[in-house]
Amino acid sequence: MIIKDYDKFIIGGLGGEKKLRGTVEIKGAKNAALKAMAAAVLFDGLVTIDNVPETKDIHTMSEILKSLGTRVEWKESTNKGTKVLEIDSSKITSTDIDLELAKSMRASVVLTGPILARFGKVSFPAPGGCVIGERPIDLFLEGYQKMGAKINLDGDIYKIEAQNGLEGADIFFDIQSVGGTETLMMVAVLAKGTTILKNCATEPEISSVAEWLNSCGANISGIGTTTLLIKGTDGKPFSSNNSYKTIPDRIEAGSFLILGALCARELQITKCKPDHMEAVINLLKKSGVSIKVGQEEIIITNNSKDRVPFKAVNVRTHEYPGFPTDLQAPMAVFLTQALGESSVFETIFEGRFKYAEDLIGMGADIKILNSREIVVKGPSVLKQLPEGEDLYAHDIRAGFAVVLAALVSKGTSKINNINLIDRGYQRLEERLKLLGADVRRV
Ligand code: UD1
């Protein structure tokens, strides 16, 4: 299927009825696969990555890798509907990350670490990506400097060099950063000596990539904790070809969990990892959602006979294992349908409430207190926007949130900018249609 940047979704709302029903299979986590793709540069040979979702961000990363001289091939996976990626970095010819491609995806900055570690230099543009407020890269740059690299900013291109290779260092992150932790971990595995990373992020995507690197010859200890101790190979790239199996996408699973609570009579979410989703499962249960959790599946039921409204709950985003910032916007849509007043406090990113205006336009009772906090009063009857007005996907997750709002509402909604939704959710409309939703891509 050809996906165009100007595609739109047309969604027929369910008018508050919970009519969807069926099973949705969770794809591999794009935020893990992207990092394993970047880590492929640490290998002098072929790397295979299984269970890769076919999202736009993965294609962008694949284009960036190819522009460096890496061979990237897509193969069918045994996990239907996902792919195996084969990446061969033995013939890299460039260490300059493509300007235009990098600007469209913030995660491209993660690639700077492996390139620098393997070739002693890298150049890249000041990063782009989601429109969710300030997203600085100071932690990356400080880490590179501590490990002996020199940094020059030439216009808006960073040029980083470590002519004599990188040395292990003792690095304390001021803020727990997912990308910062992953990137410096990938630099340290090829550096000279030992690196200690403190106040690391502990997201499961980081741990799974770290464990895979260890299976290929890296020496990382403390995986899953906030302190990582890494012994480097003194510049020697890895050659082992242990395939990386992408872990299930906990954010996609959480998104469908919220969708199930709002719109489905019964929804079975399979091939997921509930252990990675405790914060969202607990909060939804507290609000009164009926959730059954199995080993690799979650079932949500909405029994129409004894229907009681969901209860308001307060949400405070937090680093893992707390409530993920990536589910903040979908959760706010859920809260428009819960009885009472809920506060939503965003601790990770500033300016992640752009979707709230769209919801207010649909009839939600939301007060935006400041760039970190909103108050949602429910339940509200959501309606399509007035004639001539469209909804917008402001970022990947806010995009999913307006899809949810459109499904819950009365009337028909048009959503623009869905290329942002395609960055993180594989063919969302096809998967929603299978559950009985009226969604068209035009
Ligand atoms: C990753 C995820 C994103 C998720 C986020 C937080 C990917 C591709 N993206 O993004 O979906 O929302 O984790 O769970 O994996 N910061 C600095 N300086 C830096 C780096 C980060 O101040 O050099 C700050 C950020 O502005 C933010 C906080 O650290 O306030 C956390 O961001 P970070 O964990 O780095 O997010 P990403 O890795 O970009």
Boltz pocket constraint, residues with backbone or C-beta under 6 A from the ligand:
constraints:
  - pocket:
      binder: B
      contacts: [[A, 30], [A, 31], [A, 34], [A, 106], [A, 107], [A, 134], [A, 135], [A, 136], [A, 137], [A, 138], [A, 139], [A, 140], [A, 175], [A, 176], [A, 177], [A, 178], [A, 179], [A, 180], [A, 201], [A, 325], [A, 326], [A, 347], [A, 348], [A, 349], [A, 350]]
      max_distance: 6.0
